[in-house]
Amino acid sequence: MKALHFGAGNIGRGFIGKLLADAGVEVTFADVNEEVVNALIERKEYPVKVVGADCKVETVSGVTALNSTSPEIIDAIVSSDIVTTAVGPTVLKIIAGTVAQALEKRIDMGITSPLNIIACENMVRGTSQLKEAVFEKLSDELKPQVEELVGFVDSAVDRIVPPAEEGETDLLAVTVETFSEWIVDETQFKGEIPDIPGMERTDNLMAFVERKLFTLNTGHCVTAYLGCLAGLNTIREAIEDPAIRAEVKQAMEESGEVLIRRYQFDPAAHAAYIEKILGRFANPYLIDEVDRVGRQPIRKLGAGDRLIKPLLGTIEYGIENKTLLKGVAAALKYTNNSDPQAEELQASLSDEGVKATLAKYTGLDIAGSEIAQIETMYAQL
């Protein structure tokens, strides 16, 4: 089996690319970083440091790479059985045109074997969004054939992959936590579903997408924003502060109550899941800066993202949400001169005020009680 994976960054190499290669899949990475691409072509392997209770270095081998802007990328997709991505929401839209060209070429060549595409992104139903962007590039004549032969498979992914450790000299070395979770929607595959250890199948993906979004992602960014306010540098430092840990846990319990009501998760099992997440944040071998986790606050304040989506759930069910509201207020305090979204957010707060800024970026009712409460908390932080 052959796979093309868009994104040879830390997440691509340390998570999805590794799982595929470990399963015996021939993996070609596609990336615009020429230095990384050339190193993968030359070495055909790279080390992954897996850290947790036990630390070990595993070698991922038998891989190669292409520049994702090169003409050969079309043929690489054409000859693949599976295409995966770990590039981020913005780049996902950029590669849609390339994917569309490759699908057109597959059909022109008469290839009838199924191709499955899986966007492994930190977003809700990223593959469906990629499919929509791809279909915008296809002719009406081709769309039914692509619908028949190509599976656009949504997934939920979870693994903390921090930036390279300070002092690391190996360009391809990557550090990951022991825990990983890759859950795919088995109803969306075309043809036989590949047997890849570490890829779990479900027919109820949204339950797991929202469990991860409302727990790992919500907790991670609340930890980051409260850590920033406290002048702390890393996620571990923040979560080891007893006051911050208590508030992060409370925020995850508030969002968790939404999950329990919406998907009938077992309360005791979900409480254990929250504790596992808190333990992952405190992993002493993962140096993850609060600034990295807090980046792009406007995206994180979107109606479908990690702060506002669970908050909307608490409003829907009429349940406690005061710590989620505080998390939103803390996000408004996030400053980072190297992050355009942070700068835009601060400019909006300065020019338009808290209520108008919240209404603009979150979609919350400007006259609603939630925005009023967040404004009060913002002034108190």
N, C-alpha and C positions, 0 to 999 in steps of 0.2 A: 504493500500500500504506500502511496506517495502523498505527501502533504506539503502544501505551501503555507507558511505562517508569516503574515504581515506583522512586523514589529520585532526587531532583534534587540530590544532594550532589556532591562533587568527582568521585567515581568514576562516578556516573551521567552527569554532564555531560561529563566528560573522556574517557570510554571508550566505553561501549555506546551512549549517546545520540548521541555524535558519529559513531560508525560508521554508525548507522542513518540519521541526517540526511544524512551525506555520500553515502549510497547513494540519496538521493532519497525516503526513507520519510518520511511525515508523522508527526512525533514529538510526542506529548503527554506531558509529565512529570507524575507524581503524587507529591506530597510534602506533609508537614504543616507545613513552614516557610513561613508565609504571606508573609513578605518575599520569599523566593526565588521562590515561585509568582507573586506579583504582578509581580515584575520580569521574569520570563519571558513573562507574558501581555502586558505593556506593550511590551517590546523585541523579542520574538520572535527574539532572537539573543544570542549571548554569545561572548567570545573564549577561545580555548584556546592557551596557550603551550606549544609542543612543544620540549623541550630535549634536546640531545645534542651531537654533534659540531657540528651546525648548529642554531641556535635560530630559531624562527619563530613568529609568531602567526597562527593560523587562526581564521576566524569561522564558527561554526556557526549557520545561519540557518533560518528557516521552522519554528520550534518554538513550542510553547505549553505551558500547564501547567494543572493542576487541583489543588485541595486533596484529598488522598487520603481525607479523612474526609467529603467532600461527597457528596450523593446522586447527583450527575452522574457519579461515577466508575463506577457500574454501567453506564450507557449508553455510556461511553467504552470499557469493556472489550467490551461487546456489539458495538460497531461496529468493533472492531480486527481486524486480520489476525494480529497478533503482539503478545504481552505479554511484556515483559522486566522484570527486577528487578535492583537493586543496593542492597539495604537492610540486609543482615546477617541472620544466622540467626534472631535473636529476632523481628525484625519480619516475617520471612517467614511465621512462624506466625500473626501478627496479621492479615496481609492475606488469609489463606486463606479467611476467612468472606466477604469482599468478592468474591473471585474465584468462590467457590461460588454466591453470589447471581447474579452476572452470567452464569455458565454456565447456571443454571436459566432465566434470562430469555431467553437465546439459544435454548434448546430450546423454551420456551413460544411464542416468536415464529416457530418453524419455520425458523430459520436453519440451513442444512445446509452452508454453506461452512466449510472447516476453520479452526480457530484453533490457533496454536502458542504455547506458553508456555515461556519459557526463563529460569530463575533463574541470573543471572550472579554467583554468590556465591563467596566464598573458603571453600568447603566441598566435601566429596565428595558428588556426586550431589544437589545442592541442590534441583533440580527434582523429583526423585523424592520428596524429603522434603516439598516443597510439595504435590505431588500427594496424598500420604498425608493431609496436613492438610486439603486441600480435600475429599477423598472422605469424610472424617469428618463433613463438613457436608452432604453430599448424601443424598437419599433412595435407598433400594435401587432404586427404579424408574428414577431418573435415571442411575445409575452406568453402565449399559451404553451409553446414548446418548452420555454424555460420553466414555467410552472410545473410541467410534467416531469422534467428530467433533473431539476436542481432543487435540493432541499435547503431551505433557509432555516437553520435550527437555532432557536433561542437558547441561552444558557445562563446559569448563575455561577459566578466564580468567586473564590475567596482564598486568598493567600497573601500574607504580608510580605512584601518584597521591598526592603529599604534601599536607598542609594548605596553605591559602593562604599565600603569601609574606608576611612581615612588612612592613607598610606598604601592602599592597594595598588600594585603596579601592573597587574594582569588586566588588560583591557576587557577580557571576556569573563573574568571571574564574577560570580554573583552569589549573594547570600540570601537565603530564604528561611522562613520558619518551617518547623516540622509539619504543622497543620496545613492541609490544602483541601479544597472542595470544588469540584467541577461537576455541575448538575446540568443535564441537557434535556430538552423537551423531546421525548421519544416519538411523539405524534407527528413531528415535522420532518423526519428523515425520509429520504428517497432511497429505495433499495434496502439492503441488509445493514443493520446498525453495527458499526465496527466494535469489536471487543477491545477496549482500551482501559487497562487497569487505572483507576483513579477518575474515570469518567462515569458518573452515576446517571442512570436514566430515571425519568419520572413522567407521569402524564398530568401532573399538577404543578407545573414549573413556578407559577406566580407565587405559590405559597413559600417556596424556597427563595425566590428572588426578593420578596418583601421581607422574609425572615433575615436575610443577610443585610439588606438595605437598612432595615429598621433597627438592627442590633449592631453588627460590626461597623457599618458606615456611620450610623447615627452616633454611636458611642465614640468612634474614632475622632469625628470632627468636634464633638462636644469636648472631648479630652483636649484636643488641640487648641480650641478657642479659649477654654478656661485656663489651659497651661500658658498660653500667650499672655493673658491678663495677669497671671501670677508671676510673669517674668521667667518662666521655665523654658528649657531648650528642647527637651525630648519628650516623647509620649510616655516613656517609662518614668521619667521624673515627675510628670504630671499625674499619672495614675497612682504613683506611690504617695502622693499628697492625700492624706485621709479625707479632707474636705472635698477635693475634686473627685476622688474615687466614689464617694457617697453620692455626689450629684450625677456623675456619669451613670452609676448603677441605677439611680432613680429615673433618669431619662430613658434608659433602656427598659426599665420596668413599665414606664408609661407607654412607650411604643409597643412593648411586648403584650400589653393588655389588648391593644388593637389586633395583633396577630392571633391571640387566643380566641377572641370573639369572631374574627373574620374567617379563620381557617381551622378552628377547633384544635389548636395545638394543646398538648398536655401541659398544664401550668408548671408541674414539677420538672418536667423535661426541659421546658423553656427556661426556667430559673437556672437549671444546670448549664444550659447553653450560654446564658449571660455570664455566669461565673467563668466558663471556659474562655469567653472573649476577654474578660477582665484580666485573666491570667496571661493571655497572649499579649495584651498591651504591656504587661510588666516583664516580658521576656528580656532577661539581662543581656542576651546576645544580639538583640536587634536595636540598633541605634537609629531611631526614626525621629526626625526633627518635627516639632510642632508646626513650623513654618511650611514644611512640605505637605503635611496632612491638611493644613488650613488653606492652602492655595485655592484659587478660583472660587471665592466665596459667593459670587453671583450665581454660578452654576449650582452650588450646594444649597442656595436659597430658592431654587426653582420649585415650582408646585409639584413636580414629580420626583424630587430628589430627597435626600436623607434627613433633612430637617422639617420641611414643610409637609411632605407626604404623610409621615406618621402623625404630625400635628393635626392634619385634616382628618385623619382617622379618629383621633381622640374627640374631635368636634362632632364627627358623625355618630359616635357611640356615647357622647356625653360623659366622658371620663376625664380623670385628672391629667393635667398637662403642664403644670407650672414649671417643671424643670426643662421640658422641651422649649417652652417660651423663653426661658433664660438662655438656653443654647442658641436660639435665634438672636437674642439681644447681644450675646457674646460674639456671634459671627459678625454683627455690625461693627464691632470694635476692632476687627482684625485689620491690621495695617502691614503692608509689605511693599516697599518701593520697587521691588523687582517683579511684582505681579500686577499686570494691567487691570485685572478684575478688581483687585483690592483697591487700586487707585481710583477706578471708576466708581466703586461703591462709596468711598470716602468723599469723592467729589459730589455725588448725589446727595449724601447726607448733609453736606455743607450747603449745597444750593437749594435743596428741596425739603429738607427735614426728614425726620424719622418716619412719620406716617406715610408720606408720599413715596418715599424710597421703598418701604416695605410693600406697599400696594403695587408698585411698579414691578418689583422683582419677584415677589412671592405670589401675587394674585389674591392675597387676603383682602377682605373687605376693609377699606380705609376707615369706615365708621364702626367696624366691629370691635368687640371687647378684646379680642386677641391682640390686635395692633395697639390698642390703648395700653394693655398690660405690658407688651414688649417695650413700648416707649418708656413706660415708668421704670422698668428694669434697666433699660439702656442708660437712663439718667443716673441710676444708682450704682452701676458697675464702675 
